[in-house]
Amino acid sequence: MSLRTLQLDCYDYSTSTHAPILHRKKMFLAEDYPGYEMFAELTDAERQELLALVELAEEKTLEKLRAQAALRRIGQVFPKLAESA
């Protein structure tokens, strides 16, 4: 809901590759809520999973950057090869 316009907008992220993630679920609950521990455990598990995904994405990005840098170096050493590509 927009507080400026007081209009409610609905979004469907079911097919999105970058759906928003509701993290820190336990922050929305009082510590004496009966299901608090379950949400705290879920939040912590999801956080660990997300950190692993971020590390993997960073690793793949670094691999791509290294490959691009290697190709640039090859292009500098062999300029004719780079021009024909």
Contact map, one row per residue, 1 for C-alpha under 8 A:
1110011110000000000000000000000000000000000000000000000000000000000000000000000000000
1111111110000000000000000000000000000000000000000000000000000000000000000000000000000
1111111000000000000000000000000000000000000000000000000000000000000000000000000000000
0111110000000000000000000000000000000000000000000000000000000000000000000000000000000
0111111000000000000000000000000000000000000000000000000000000000000000000000000000000
1111111100000000000000000000000000000000000000000000000000000000000000000000000000000
1110111110000000000000000000000000000000000000000000000000000000000000000000000000000
1100011111000000000000000000000000000000000000000000000000000000000000000000000000000
1100001111100000000000000000000000000000000000000000000000000000000000000000000000000
0000000111110000000000000000000000000000000000000000000000000000000000000000000000000
0000000011111000000000000000000000000000000000000000000000000000000000000000000000000
0000000001111110000000000000000000000000000000000000000000000000000000000000000000000
0000000000111111001100000000000000000000000000000000000000000000000000000000000000000
0000000000011111001000000000000000000000000000000000000000000000000000000000000000000
0000000000011111100000000000000000000000000000000000000000000000000000000000000000000
0000000000001111111000000000000000000000000000000000000000000000000000000000000000000
0000000000000011111000000000000000000000000000000000000000000000000000000000000000000
0000000000000001111100000000000000000000000000000000000000000000000000000000000000000
0000000000001101111110000000000000000000000000000000000000000000000000000000000000000
0000000000001000011111000000000000000000000000000000000000000000000000000000000000000
0000000000000000001111100000000000000000000000000000000000000000000000000000000000000
0000000000000000000111111000000000000000000000000000000000000000000000000000000000000
0000000000000000000011111000000000000000001001100000000000000000000000000000000000000
0000000000000000000001111111000000000001001000000000000000000000000000000000000000000
0000000000000000000001111111100000000011001000000000000000000000000000000000000000000
0000000000000000000000011111110000010011001000000000000000000000000000000000000000000
0000000000000000000000011111110000000000000000000000000000000000000000000000000000000
0000000000000000000000011111110000000000000000000000000000000000000000000000000000000
0000000000000000000000001111111010010000000000000000000000000000000000000000000000000
0000000000000000000000000111111110010000000000000000000000000000000000000000000000000
0000000000000000000000000000111110010000000000000000000000000000000000000000000000000
0000000000000000000000000000011111010000000000000000000000000000000000000000000000000
0000000000000000000000000000111111110000000000000000000000000000000000000000000000000
0000000000000000000000000000000111111000000000000000000000000000000000000000000000000
0000000000000000000000000000000011111110000000000000000000000000000000000000000000000
0000000000000000000000000100111111111111000000000000000000000000000000000000000000000
0000000000000000000000000000000001111111100000000000000000000000000000000000000000000
0000000000000000000000000000000000111111110000000000000000000000000000000000000000000
0000000000000000000000001100000000111111111000000000000000000000000000000000000000000
0000000000000000000000011100000000011111111100000000000000000000000000000000000000000
0000000000000000000000000000000000001111111110000000000000000000000000000000000000000
0000000000000000000000000000000000000111111111000000000000000000000000000000000000000
0000000000000000000000111100000000000011111111100000000000000000000000000000000000000
0000000000000000000000000000000000000001111111110000000000000000000000000000000000000
0000000000000000000000000000000000000000111111111000000000000000000000000000000000000
0000000000000000000000100000000000000000011111111100000000000000000000000000000000000
0000000000000000000000100000000000000000001111111110000000000000000000000000000000000
0000000000000000000000000000000000000000000111111111000000000000000000000000000000000
0000000000000000000000000000000000000000000011111111100000000000000000000000000000000
0000000000000000000000000000000000000000000001111111110000000000000000000000000000000
0000000000000000000000000000000000000000000000111111111000000000000000000000000000000
0000000000000000000000000000000000000000000000011111111100000000000000000000000000000
0000000000000000000000000000000000000000000000001111111110000000000000000000000000000
0000000000000000000000000000000000000000000000000111111111000000000000000000000000000
0000000000000000000000000000000000000000000000000011111111100000000000000000000000000
0000000000000000000000000000000000000000000000000001111111110000000000000000000000000
0000000000000000000000000000000000000000000000000000111111111000000000000000000000000
0000000000000000000000000000000000000000000000000000011111111100000000000000000000000
0000000000000000000000000000000000000000000000000000001111111110000000000000000000000
0000000000000000000000000000000000000000000000000000000111111111000000000000000000000
0000000000000000000000000000000000000000000000000000000011111111100000000000000000000
0000000000000000000000000000000000000000000000000000000001111111110000000000000000000
0000000000000000000000000000000000000000000000000000000000111111111000000000000000000
0000000000000000000000000000000000000000000000000000000000011111111100000000000000000
0000000000000000000000000000000000000000000000000000000000001111111110000000000000000
0000000000000000000000000000000000000000000000000000000000000111111111000000000000000
0000000000000000000000000000000000000000000000000000000000000011111111100000000000000
0000000000000000000000000000000000000000000000000000000000000001111111110000000000000
0000000000000000000000000000000000000000000000000000000000000000111111111000000000000
0000000000000000000000000000000000000000000000000000000000000000011111111100000000000
0000000000000000000000000000000000000000000000000000000000000000001111111110000000000
0000000000000000000000000000000000000000000000000000000000000000000111111111000000000
0000000000000000000000000000000000000000000000000000000000000000000011111111100000000
0000000000000000000000000000000000000000000000000000000000000000000001111111111001000
0000000000000000000000000000000000000000000000000000000000000000000000111111111111000
0000000000000000000000000000000000000000000000000000000000000000000000011111111001000
0000000000000000000000000000000000000000000000000000000000000000000000001111111000000
0000000000000000000000000000000000000000000000000000000000000000000000000111111111000
0000000000000000000000000000000000000000000000000000000000000000000000000111111111100
0000000000000000000000000000000000000000000000000000000000000000000000000010011111110
0000000000000000000000000000000000000000000000000000000000000000000000000010011111111
0000000000000000000000000000000000000000000000000000000000000000000000000111011111111
0000000000000000000000000000000000000000000000000000000000000000000000000000001111111
0000000000000000000000000000000000000000000000000000000000000000000000000000000111111
0000000000000000000000000000000000000000000000000000000000000000000000000000000011111
